[in-house]
Amino acid sequence: MIKFFRKIRQKLLTENKLGQYFVYALGEIVLVVIGILIALAINNSQQNKTLEKKEQIYLKGLKNEFEISKLKLAKLIEVNKQNYLGAKQILEYTANHDRLPTEELFSNLLFESFSYDIAFNPNNSLLTEMINSGSLKDLSNTELRIQLTNWVSTLDDISRQEEDLDNQREKVLDMFRSDENSLRTVFEYANPDRQISFPKREDPISNLKLLRSVAFENNIFMFYLTSYSTETAHYNPLMDNLNAILELIEMEIKK
């Protein structure tokens, strides 16, 4: 087509028809510009399809990560609740010395409440990779990008709370690092699977006197408050954030 215009333009130039020459020259320029615009449109369309495909891969990967993290968090909330409910029951006995539990019951309460540390370990490998590589910008949903960025900063706050909770747990356990109380007694009564075996003492030490200790009660009380706060002020809002992120991801995947 351009060759056709060029031949006409050359003919008009030899025939000294300058007006028509400029019209055809302009037509040639317009054709070139149109061709460039079409090429750019095709290229942009291909790039958009590539970006959309890449975004969908990221979204599906994030969905998988956050679904696993949700299961982990739900289980952690359950364990943490078991811990502080056990601590609360111990506090009921420290408040009423006329109704003390048996050694077996007390051992089981101690074992169930303080055997497991609390630490949320979310699946964040893909999200971390996206942030470090700058790929977070490939997500078209602005709110989702903000939520994912806030998620990372929220985890730092969760980690600090869990560290405080672990410190309170250690203060209770420290009371068994003395000659007055016995971890062996706890394990003899509350080692359900008997995975840890050891010979029994001929003169077993009772831990029930702990229930009359103000220091023990204070440590249990601080553990209970910190553990309860971990659930209500940190884990529950974190679960809400996690569900909101999953909802946004689902919405973007369905588009």
RAKAJO-V922484 format. One record per pair of residues at least 12 apart in sequence whose ideal C-beta (glycine too) atoms are under 10 Angstrom apart, sorted by the first residue. I is the first residue (numbers start at 1). J is the second residue. Records with the same first field share a line. If there is no record, write none. Layout:
I: J / J
//
This chain:
1: 27 / 28 / 31 / 35
2: 27 / 28 / 31 / 32 / 35
3: 28
4: 24 / 28
5: 24 / 25 / 26 / 27 / 28 / 29 / 30 / 31
6: 24 / 25 / 28
7: 24
8: 20 / 21 / 23 / 24 / 25 / 27 / 28
9: 21 / 22 / 23 / 24 / 25 / 27 / 28
10: 24
11: 24
12: 24 / 25
13: 25
51: 138 / 140
52: 138 / 140 / 255
54: 135 / 138 / 139
55: 135 / 138 / 139 / 140 / 141 / 252 / 253 / 255
56: 252 / 253 / 255
57: 126 / 138
58: 126 / 127 / 129 / 130 / 135 / 136 / 138 / 139 / 249 / 252
59: 138 / 139 / 140 / 141 / 144 / 248 / 249 / 250 / 251 / 252 / 253 / 254 / 255
60: 126 / 249 / 253
61: 125 / 126 / 127 / 129 / 130 / 249
62: 123 / 124 / 126 / 127 / 130 / 139 / 144 / 148 / 245 / 246 / 248 / 249 / 252 / 253
63: 245 / 246 / 249 / 250 / 252 / 253
64: 123 / 126 / 249
65: 122 / 123 / 124 / 125 / 126 / 127 / 128 / 249
66: 122 / 123 / 124 / 126 / 127 / 148 / 151 / 242 / 243 / 245 / 246 / 249
67: 123 / 242 / 246 / 249
68: 122 / 123
69: 120 / 121 / 122 / 123 / 124 / 127 / 151 / 155 / 238 / 239 / 242 / 245 / 246
70: 122 / 123 / 239 / 242 / 243 / 245 / 246
71: 123
72: 120 / 121 / 122 / 123
73: 120 / 121 / 122 / 158 / 235 / 236 / 238 / 239 / 242
74: 235 / 239 / 242
76: 116 / 118 / 119 / 120 / 121 / 162 / 230 / 231 / 235 / 238 / 239
77: 118 / 120 / 230 / 231 / 235 / 236 / 238 / 239
78: 231
79: 112 / 115 / 116 / 117 / 118
80: 116 / 118 / 120 / 162 / 165 / 227 / 228 / 230 / 231 / 234 / 235
81: 227 / 228 / 230 / 231 / 235
82: 112 / 113 / 116 / 227
83: 112 / 113 / 114 / 115 / 116 / 117 / 118 / 165 / 169 / 223 / 224 / 227 / 228 / 230 / 231
84: 113 / 165 / 223 / 224 / 225 / 226 / 227 / 228 / 229 / 230 / 231
85: 109 / 112 / 113 / 224 / 227 / 228
86: 108 / 109 / 110 / 111 / 112 / 113 / 114 / 115 / 220 / 223 / 224 / 227
87: 109 / 110 / 112 / 113 / 114 / 168 / 169 / 172 / 219 / 220 / 221 / 222 / 223 / 224 / 225 / 226 / 227 / 228
88: 109 / 113 / 220 / 221 / 224 / 227 / 228
89: 101 / 105 / 106 / 109 / 112 / 113 / 220 / 224
90: 106 / 109 / 110 / 113 / 114 / 172 / 210 / 211 / 216 / 217 / 220 / 221 / 223 / 224
91: 211 / 217 / 220 / 221 / 223 / 224
92: 211
93: 105 / 106 / 109 / 208 / 210 / 211 / 212 / 217 / 220
94: 210 / 211 / 212 / 213 / 214 / 216 / 217 / 218 / 220 / 221
95: 211 / 217
96: 211
97: 211 / 212
100: 208 / 209 / 211 / 212
101: 208 / 211
102: 189 / 208
103: 185 / 186 / 188 / 189 / 204 / 205 / 206 / 207 / 208
104: 185 / 188 / 189 / 190
105: 189 / 190
106: 185 / 186 / 189 / 190 / 206 / 207 / 208 / 210 / 211
107: 182 / 183 / 185 / 186 / 187 / 188 / 189 / 190 / 191 / 206 / 207 / 208
108: 186 / 189 / 190 / 192
109: 186 / 190
110: 172 / 173 / 176 / 181 / 183 / 185 / 186 / 187 / 189 / 190 / 207 / 210 / 220
111: 183 / 186 / 187 / 189 / 190 / 191 / 192
112: 190 / 192
113: 169 / 172 / 220 / 223 / 224 / 227
114: 169 / 170 / 172 / 173 / 176 / 186 / 220 / 223
115: 169 / 173 / 186 / 190
116: 169
117: 162 / 165 / 166 / 169 / 170
118: 161 / 162 / 165 / 166 / 169 / 226 / 227 / 230 / 231 / 235
119: 158 / 159 / 162 / 163 / 165 / 166
120: 155 / 158 / 159 / 161 / 162 / 230 / 234 / 235 / 238
121: 155
122: 151 / 152 / 155 / 158 / 238 / 242
124: 148 / 151 / 152 / 155
127: 148 / 149 / 151 / 152 / 245
128: 152
130: 145 / 148
131: 148 / 149 / 152
136: 148 / 149
139: 248 / 249 / 252
140: 252 / 255
141: 248 / 249 / 251 / 252 / 255
143: 244 / 245 / 248 / 251
144: 244 / 245 / 247 / 248 / 249 / 251 / 252
145: 248
146: 248
147: 241 / 242 / 244 / 245 / 247 / 248 / 249
148: 245 / 248 / 249
150: 241 / 245
151: 238 / 241 / 242 / 244 / 245
154: 234 / 237 / 238 / 241 / 242
155: 238
157: 233 / 234 / 237 / 238
158: 230 / 234 / 235 / 237 / 238
160: 234
161: 226 / 229 / 230 / 233 / 234 / 235
162: 226 / 230 / 234 / 235
164: 222 / 226 / 229 / 230
165: 222 / 223 / 226 / 227 / 229 / 230 / 234
166: 226
167: 222 / 223 / 226
168: 219 / 220 / 221 / 222 / 223 / 224 / 225 / 226 / 227 / 230
169: 219 / 222 / 223 / 226 / 227
170: 219 / 223
171: 215 / 216 / 218 / 219 / 220 / 222 / 223
172: 210 / 216 / 219 / 220 / 222 / 223
173: 219
174: 219
175: 207 / 210 / 213 / 215 / 216 / 219 / 220
176: 207 / 210
179: 205
180: 205 / 207 / 209 / 210 / 213
181: 205 / 206 / 207 / 209 / 210 / 213 / 216
182: 201 / 204 / 205 / 206 / 207
183: 205 / 207
184: 198 / 199 / 200 / 201 / 204 / 205
185: 200 / 201 / 204 / 205 / 206 / 207 / 208
186: 207
188: 200 / 201 / 204
189: 204 / 207
//
